[in-house]
């Protein structure tokens, strides 16, 4: 590169190159040592590393690459006899500095740290890993980034599998700008809450190991993390010594409610870094009912009491009405005009009367069961010969009909008691024979969700009753991958309306508690509010970063809960269309949500099998229920008293939980203020694709009596608040529902 060598003793081939070598170390000419060297290096042969460095330096100087030349001089100033650089600072080691720094903090947290701080400091490892990996890629160390990912990603697979999948594809700086997850991490700070003592212990360790990697970790914390310190003395019991020791001893630690990108105050839907800690007020009391409606209901109940006086010791229906309509403080009751309803009809009066009767005559479930709960009964309907074509199952409110949505794009409806369904007359056939089932055809893609209109059991109808006065469901809603919602008549078995507005498949939908309004959720990352007499949506609830997979109404009809595969749950104000609560803590896609009849508690479940209870008023997590295996909890249901929760899912079980029992996973958030189990015996069987009914009573004590344990043959921890479990034989349970009489209805599909 520098031309032929000059003759012996002749002049050099070129003048001095800024203090560099005169002839790139060629024989016969004295060599000027590199800048910053401490003396003559080892003997330089024609093929030595030093000669190569000198040749490259001369070439860079000749071409004018002064910055690159200066950098090479600095890096080649300290070399071992083999020509390899000797690093005096960790920062000069290139990509290896992130390996050493992460191993330093990881080893200290896992092996050398106090047990009391381990659980919360473990939460520091994931953001440290993510930012070390992204910095390696951004600094042009693709091979080191690949090795770093392979060395450490296994410890985060359980909780961050989706993020790891996205990060594994990032190997070049250009990929960072193209990756949504990379931009999310690089453009936001990861929020993390740590107690003051744990944080001071962390800083003391890092400051004492600055040259071993502590400085790198501190730079990452300062540049990419928003760490909030908490005074344990002023915090809730979540940060008590006993709770922290318990979390440190469990393998399945949950992220804190405010942890994440960009993070938020617990319960707050405002994710701004400077958002106020005060949560917007939510009115969770019962809805105001129309005064004329309640007067008519009272009059009918008085007639019923006079006709059928209650037995001794039982409340009259009027007394039961007074207990039911007892109002909370006015500021906790939503305004009726905010979400207006059409005028009530005679059917509404009949339904309210029947609800009062069922509420009085229901099977009561005591408050605190202590894990030795009552004999909760479950009726299981199993569908056979389906060839895995059923996507959803739905029961009508009067418990007379069951419907399924199929991947063949049709809906099929049966009578639960096996009685034939009437057929609608036609001009050519005025008296058609009844049929064992009805098939509704109209969708052009798989049907994913169904919802019967609100209904109650029939209050002894008389021959003079008109169809308009019946309390049975008159219509059915369905949603499909064809992006439409259809309203079906259960009198004529035909489609009445097709609602269109979503831009992608619709995963879930549900009628509001009083009918008229209904809501849907979709792959287009939105939920939408509809009314039955408008073909366009009334509200669009946008804010989730992924599919909105499930939804549930608040009992007063003023709020809507949505769960998403972005692992968050949001509570929306229906009148304003804005989020008022944001719940984070799930480590997998949210698959089911349900609000308690009291209106104070929320249950959510994910595909990892975890169920979390939340307090709606404070926005705080109450506790986690553990027992389901991986695959997803697909349905949740509350008892009338809001004291027992039932869940079902892909692990072929129905599980009963004690909501009020305190466990080590419980958090004292003051709600409202701010595996051995039962048996199932066969009861009825229907041929073909019909239903198999099974009834079982939970065995007292259940799986909760002995504290936490792992189920046999599975690495699943069962929490002590599980009352009982009802296993099925190869039948994933799609739907579970509490009736107003506190009977549990469940539906599944036998998949041999």
C-alpha positions, 0 to 999 in steps of 0.5 A, a space after each residue: 500500500 505504501 509503495 516499494 521499499 527504498 534501497 538500503 541507506 536511502 531516504 525514506 519513501 515519504 516524510 513523517 506522517 504526523 509523528 507516525 512511522 516513516 516507512 511502516 516498519 520496513 527493514 533498514 530504517 529506524 521505526 518511530 514508536 506509536 504515540 502513547 507507547 511506553 517504549 520499544 515493543 517486541 521484535 517486529 517481523 515482516 508479518 507481525 501485528 505491529 507491522 500491520 497496524 503501522 501499514 494501516 495507520 499510514 494508509 489512513 493518514 494518506 487518505 485523510 481518515 484522521 479520526 479513524 487513525 486517532 482511534 486506532 492509535 489509542 486502541 493499539 497503544 496497549 497490546 500484549 506480545 501477541 498483538 492483542 489489545 490490553 484493556 485498562 477500562 471496562 468501557 473499552 472492551 466493546 461488546 464484552 462490557 455488557 456481558 460482564 456488567 449483566 453477569 455482575 448484577 445478575 450474580 449479585 441479585 441471585 446469589 449474594 443479595 439478601 433474601 428479603 430484597 431478592 423478589 423486587 430486585 429480580 424485576 430489575 433484570 429484565 429491563 437491564 437485559 433488554 437495554 443491554 441487548 439494544 445497546 449492543 445492536 446500536 453500537 454495531 456488535 451484532 455477533 456479541 448481541 446474538 451471544 448475549 441473547 442466547 446466554 440470558 434469554 431463558 430466564 425471561 421466557 415465562 414472562 416476556 416470551 412475546 418481547 423476546 420473540 421480537 427482540 431475537 430478530 433485531 441484529 442490526 441498527 437498522 432493525 431498531 428503527 423498524 421494530 415496534 418493540 425496540 422503538 418502544 423501549 428506546 423512546 421510553 423509560 422503563 418504570 420500576 418501583 423498589 423499596 428504599 432499602 433495596 435501592 440503597 443496597 443496590 447503589 452501594 453494590 454498584 458504586 463498590 464495583 464501578 470498574 467491574 461493570 457497576 458504572 455500565 449498569 448505573 448508566 443504563 438505569 439513569 438513561 433508560 429507567 424510571 425507578 421510584 423508591 417506596 418507603 415501606 413504612 408508608 406503603 401497603 402490606 404488599 411491601 411488608 417483610 412477610 409479603 416480600 419474603 413470600 414473593 422471594 420464595 415463589 417461582 411465579 413472581 408478578 410484575 408490580 401494577 405500575 411496572 413497564 413501558 412507559 409505566 403508570 400510577 397504579 390504576 391510572 389510565 394516564 401513562 404520562 410521566 408527570 401524570 397526577 397520582 389522583 385517580 378519576 372518580 368512578 361511580 360504582 353504585 347500582 344504577 338508578 331505575 325509572 321511578 314508574 318502573 319501580 312503582 309497578 314492580 312494587 305493586 306486582 310484588 305486593 299482589 304476589 305476597 298477598 297471593 302467596 305469603 312467605 313461610 315463617 322466617 323468610 322475607 316478603 318480596 317487598 322486603 326483598 325489594 327494599 334490600 335490593 334497591 337500597 341506595 349507596 351515597 348519591 355521589 356513588 350512583 351514576 346519573 341515569 341521563 348519562 347513559 339513557 335507556 328507552 322507556 320501560 315496558 311490561 316485559 321490564 316489569 315482569 323481569 324485575 319481579 322475577 329477579 326479586 323472586 330468584 334473589 330471595 329463593 336462591 341458594 345462599 353462599 356464605 361470606 368468608 368460607 375459609 377455603 372450606 366452601 359450600 357445596 357449589 353445584 355445577 351443571 356441565 354440558 358437553 358437546 360431542 362429535 364436533 370435530 373441533 368446530 365449535 368456537 364459543 358457547 352461550 346460555 340464555 338467561 332463562 336457562 332454556 337455550 344453549 347456542 354455539 358458534 362454529 368455524 363453519 360460519 353458522 350458529 346452532 341452537 338447542 333447547 337445554 331440556 331437550 324439548 323441540 324448538 318451534 319453527 316459524 310459519 311460512 306462506 307455503 307452510 303455515 304449520 311447520 313441525 318443531 325441530 330439535 335444533 335450529 341453524 342460523 346461517 348468514 355469516 361468511 366466516 367463523 363465528 367467535 362470540 354469541 350473546 342472548 338478550 337479557 332474560 329471566 325464567 318465565 313467571 308462570 305465563 297465562 294463556 292470555 299472555 302475548 309474546 311481547 310480555 314473555 321474559 324469555 330472550 327474543 333476540 341473539 347477537 353474534 360476531 364473526 371474522 367477517 367483521 360484522 355483528 348480526 342480530 337474530 330473531 328467536 321467533 322467526 330464526 332469521 337475521 334482522 340486522 347486520 351491524 358493520 364498523 369494525 375493520 377486522 375480526 370481532 372476537 367478543 361481544 355482550 349485551 349491556 345489563 339492561 339490554 338496548 346497548 351492546 359492546 364488541 371487541 375486535 382485532 382492530 384494537 378497539 371496542 365499540 358501543 352499539 345500540 340495537 336501533 342504530 346500525 353505526 357504533 355510538 362510541 369507539 374505545 381506542 387505546 389498547 396496543 393489541 387485539 381487544 380479546 374480551 370485554 364485560 359490562 359493569 352491573 350499573 351499565 355505565 362502565 365497560 371493561 376490556 382485556 387485550 393481548 397487550 396484557 392490560 385491562 382498561 375500564 372505560 366510561 361509556 358516556 364519555 368514551 374515555 378510560 378511567 382505570 388501567 390495570 397491569 400485572 398479567 404476564 400473558 394475553 388477557 383472555 377473560 374478564 368479569 365484574 362482580 355483581 357488587 360492582 366493586 371487584 374485577 376478575 381477569 384471567 390470562 392464557 398462562 392460567 393466572 387469575 387476578 382480582 382487582 379493586 375498581 375504586 382504588 385501581 389496585 390488585 387484590 390477589 392472584 388465584 393460581 391453579 389452572 395450567 397453561 393454555 388459557 382461562 376462557 371464562 369467569 363468573 361471580 356468585 350473586 354475593 360476589 364472594 365466590 368466583 368460578 373459572 374454566 378453561 383449556 386445562 379441562 377443569 372448572 375451579 371454584 375460588 374463595 374471593 374473600 380469603 386472605 392468602 400470601 398473594 393477597 394485598 390489603 387494598 380495602 375493596 370499596 374504600 378508595 386440587 382435590 375437589 368435588 365429583 361430577 356424576 352423569 345426569 343426562 345425555 343427548 345423542 349426536 352433537 347434543 349436550 351431556 349434563 353433569 352435576 357435581 357438588 364441591 367437596 368441603 375443604 377442596 384443594 385449599 385446605 392444605 395450603 399451596 401445593 403443586 398438582 400431581 404430574 404438573 408444575 402448577 402451584 395451587 393457591 390455598 383459596 381454591 375451594 374445589 376443582 371439577 375435572 372433565 375428561 378431555 373436554 376444554 370448558 368454553 363457558 361458565 356462568 352463575 345463575 341468579 339461583 347460584 347454580 353454575 352452568 358450564 359448557 365444553 367440547 369433548 376432544 378425544 
